[in-house]
Structures are given as C-alpha cells and as structure tokens.
Amino acid sequence: MICFYLVMRMVFLPEQIKHAVGEAVCAYSMIEDGDNVLVGLSGGKDSTLLLLALKHLQQVSPTKFSITALTVDPTGGNFDALELRDFCKSLDIPHIYYPYPIFEIIKLRNESSPCSFCANMRRGILSGIAHEKGFAKLALGHHLTDAIVTLMLNMFYSGRFHTLQPKTWQSRTQTWVIRPLIYLPEKEILSAASLVKIPLSSPKCPYGDNTKRKFMKELLNEITKEAPQGEYSALTALKRALWTTSH
C-alpha cells in the first residue's frame, strides 16, 4: 500500500516542479553524494511538496542521499502530527516531531513582528537539531514568491537590497541551508499541491492575518495582474544581482 501511494504521487508530480527543483539543486550544488538531508516539514503546501519533490529526486538522481523530515510544532505540543507521520511513512521517510511553545513566547513578549520572530525561532531550532544529529543539509520550503516578498520588505522597511539565498552556510551550526523550491512561484506550488492531492496539516498561525509580509504579498499580487510574468522576470534579476552559482 505504501509503495502504491508513493508511485501515484510521483506520477502526478508536475514536470515543471521536477524540472525547477532539479535545476535549482544542480545550479547551486545543493545536494551532493552521500548527503543526509533534513527537511523542515511544517505540513503546509510548500514543505509538503518539497518533501515529495526531493523524494522523486532521490529516486531518479545518480547522486545518492538520504532524507529525514522534521516537524517543529510551534504550539508546544497541541498539534496532532499523525497525518504528517503517515505521509512520511508513505514515502518511506523517517519523521521527527519536536514541540516548542513559540506561539506562547510570542504572546508573552508581545512581539511586534510575530512572523519574523517565529520564522527565526523555527529556523534556529531546525538548524540546531540538524547540527546535533549530524545532518549535512537543512532543506526549507521557501519559494520564489517568498524571496521576492522578502526583498520588498527589506528594501522598503530596512533599506537593504537583500533576500533569501538558494544556499546559505550557517557557521554557528556548521550546516548548509538549501531552498530547492527557490525557482518556483507560489502559484505553481498551489497548482501542484492541488493536482497531487497531498495532505495539508499544519498548526494554524494566530498572527498571520495582519502582517507586513501579508501586505507585501498582496501588493505583489496586484503587480502580477498587470505583469503576469513579473515573478519570472524577478527570478532573472535575482540570479543576476543577488544570487551566484558559485559554492
């Protein structure tokens, strides 16, 4: 039964997803022979599709690498991760569950930027566990839309021309952070998630309805109504201005 579910999901994984992930992994040498890759699995569309795409890559690539999924539960243990465990089992991927009360900490601190605080805390926990357990690479589900929105936020609120990188060295934890979905706009991921019918099960964020990031994403949506290829044009600009293929 597990093999049947795996084969069916691989059949319906769109070619543009496979191609974009393979291209990004190759361009930035994200995964090398013998790597053990830890995937941050929140249960949302991005990380779930990332896990599926990496499983496909593992099957077809001559590069041999292992995959483990890690779910950091920001509710501190109130999220039922059974569906995620079953999904990982269907892909024959080990799953680690780690509860941490990030939402409660945000509430106690009355954080003015809850999304940034939560993202930084989760990334820190993921990186720490990757280092502790000896993983060479930590794969995150950030995509092209995330990179563009992050660039807009940094430009307009921080005065910096900076965004997410396809591959980043974390010197503190001695771990590479990789983003294999970085060439894919969110709309492509939404379409693929619907087509493949992957399970979506993640903790509901109590702070996600009124943030600067949400405002910037809405602004980007308005821009792409006028310029439908805008995100792909931004990808070209990011490759030239902020991303290099050196590693």
C-alpha positions in Angstrom: 0.0 0.0 0.0 2.8 2.4 0.9 4.5 1.8 -2.5 1.2 2.4 -4.3 0.7 5.8 -2.7 4.3 6.7 -3.5 4.0 5.7 -7.1 0.7 7.6 -7.6 2.1 10.8 -6.1 5.2 10.6 -8.3 3.0 10.1 -11.4 1.1 13.3 -10.8 4.0 15.5 -9.7 4.1 18.1 -12.5 7.1 18.2 -14.8 7.7 21.9 -14.1 8.1 21.1 -10.4 10.6 18.3 -11.1 12.5 20.5 -13.6 12.6 23.6 -11.4 13.8 21.7 -8.3 16.4 19.7 -10.3 17.6 22.9 -11.9 18.0 24.7 -8.6 19.7 21.8 -6.9 22.1 21.4 -9.8 22.8 25.2 -10.2 23.8 25.7 -6.6 25.2 22.2 -5.7 22.6 21.9 -3.0 22.8 18.1 -2.6 26.0 16.1 -3.0 26.7 12.4 -3.0 26.4 10.9 0.5 24.5 13.9 2.0 22.0 13.3 4.7 19.3 15.9 4.2 16.9 17.2 6.9 13.7 18.7 5.6 11.7 21.2 7.6 8.2 19.8 7.3 5.5 22.2 8.7 2.7 20.4 6.9 1.8 23.3 4.7 1.8 23.1 0.9 5.4 24.4 0.5 7.2 22.0 2.8 5.0 19.0 1.9 5.6 19.5 -1.8 9.3 20.0 -1.1 9.5 16.6 0.6 7.7 14.9 -2.3 10.0 16.6 -4.9 13.1 15.6 -3.0 11.8 12.0 -2.8 11.4 12.0 -6.5 14.9 13.4 -7.0 16.3 10.8 -4.7 14.8 8.1 -6.9 15.9 9.4 -10.3 19.2 11.1 -9.5 22.6 9.3 -9.7 23.5 11.3 -6.6 22.9 9.2 -3.5 21.5 10.9 -0.5 19.2 10.2 2.5 16.1 12.2 3.6 14.6 12.8 7.1 11.7 15.1 7.9 11.5 17.3 11.0 8.3 19.0 12.2 8.8 21.8 14.7 5.4 22.3 16.4 5.1 26.0 17.5 2.1 25.2 19.7 4.3 23.4 22.1 2.5 20.0 21.6 -1.1 20.8 20.9 -0.8 20.0 17.2 -1.6 16.4 16.1 1.2 15.4 13.7 -0.3 12.0 13.0 -1.2 12.9 9.4 2.4 14.1 8.8 3.8 11.0 10.2 1.6 8.9 8.0 2.6 10.9 4.9 6.3 10.5 5.7 5.7 6.7 6.2 4.0 6.5 2.8 7.2 8.0 1.3 9.5 5.7 3.4 11.0 8.8 5.1 11.8 9.0 8.8 9.9 11.7 10.7 11.0 13.6 13.8 8.5 15.6 15.8 9.7 18.5 18.1 7.2 20.6 20.1 8.3 24.1 21.2 5.9 26.8 22.5 6.8 29.5 20.0 3.3 30.9 19.8 3.2 31.3 23.6 6.6 33.0 23.7 5.3 35.5 21.0 2.3 36.2 23.2 4.3 36.7 26.4 6.8 39.0 24.6 4.1 40.9 22.7 6.2 40.7 19.6 5.7 43.4 17.1 6.9 41.2 14.2 5.5 37.7 15.1 6.1 36.2 11.6 9.8 37.1 11.6 10.2 36.0 15.2 8.5 32.7 14.6 10.5 32.1 11.4 13.8 32.9 13.1 13.0 30.6 16.1 11.9 27.7 13.9 14.9 28.1 11.7 17.2 28.2 14.7 15.6 25.0 16.2 15.8 23.2 12.8 19.5 24.3 12.4 20.3 23.2 15.9 18.8 19.8 15.5 20.4 19.4 12.1 23.8 20.1 13.7 23.1 17.9 16.8 22.1 14.9 14.7 24.8 15.3 12.1 22.8 16.4 9.0 24.9 18.0 6.2 22.0 19.9 4.7 18.8 21.5 6.0 16.2 21.9 3.3 13.5 24.6 3.7 10.3 25.2 1.7 10.9 28.8 0.7 9.9 29.6 -2.9 10.4 32.4 -5.4 7.4 34.4 -4.1 8.9 34.2 -0.6 12.2 35.5 -2.0 10.6 38.4 -3.9 8.4 39.4 -0.9 11.4 39.3 1.4 13.3 41.5 -1.0 10.5 44.0 -1.0 10.2 44.0 2.8 14.0 44.6 3.2 14.0 47.4 0.6 11.0 49.3 1.9 11.4 48.7 5.7 15.1 48.1 6.3 16.8 49.9 3.4 18.6 46.7 2.4 18.9 45.0 -1.0 18.8 41.5 0.4 16.7 38.4 0.2 16.6 34.6 0.8 19.6 32.8 -0.8 19.3 29.4 -2.6 22.1 28.1 -0.4 23.4 29.5 2.8 26.2 28.5 5.1 25.3 28.6 8.8 28.6 29.0 10.6 27.2 28.6 14.1 25.7 25.2 13.4 28.1 24.2 10.6 25.1 23.4 8.4 24.1 24.3 4.8 20.6 25.7 4.5 19.2 24.9 1.0 16.0 26.0 -0.7 15.2 23.7 -3.7 11.8 25.4 -4.4 13.5 28.8 -5.0 12.8 28.9 -8.7 9.1 28.3 -8.3 6.4 31.0 -7.7 3.8 30.2 -5.1 1.0 29.8 -7.8 2.9 26.9 -9.3 3.2 25.2 -5.9 -0.5 25.8 -5.2 -1.5 24.2 -8.5 0.8 21.2 -8.0 -0.4 20.6 -4.4 -4.0 20.6 -5.7 -3.1 18.2 -8.5 -1.1 15.7 -6.5 -3.7 15.9 -3.6 -1.0 15.9 -0.9 -2.3 16.1 2.7 -2.1 19.5 4.2 -2.0 19.6 8.0 -0.2 22.3 9.9 -0.7 24.4 13.1 -2.9 27.4 12.5 -1.0 30.6 13.0 -2.9 33.1 15.2 -0.8 36.0 13.9 -0.9 35.6 10.1 -3.8 37.9 9.1 -2.3 41.3 9.7 1.4 41.4 8.9 3.8 43.4 6.7 4.6 40.2 4.8 0.9 39.7 4.0 0.6 43.3 2.9 3.7 42.9 0.6 2.3 39.7 -0.9 -1.0 41.4 -1.7 1.0 44.2 -3.3 2.9 41.6 -5.4 -0.4 40.0 -6.5 -1.6 43.4 -7.8 1.7 43.9 -9.7 1.4 40.4 -11.3 -2.1 41.2 -12.5 -0.6 43.9 -14.7 2.6 41.9 -15.4 1.7 38.2 -15.3 5.3 37.2 -16.0 6.6 39.5 -13.3 7.8 36.9 -10.9 9.8 35.1 -13.6 11.3 38.4 -14.6 12.2 39.0 -10.9 13.8 35.5 -10.9 16.1 36.6 -13.8 17.0 39.7 -11.9 17.7 37.8 -8.7 20.0 35.4 -10.5 22.0 38.3 -11.9 22.1 40.7 -9.0 21.9 38.7 -5.7 22.4 35.0 -6.5 25.5 33.4 -7.9 26.2 29.8 -8.9 29.4 29.7 -7.0 29.6 27.5 -4.0 
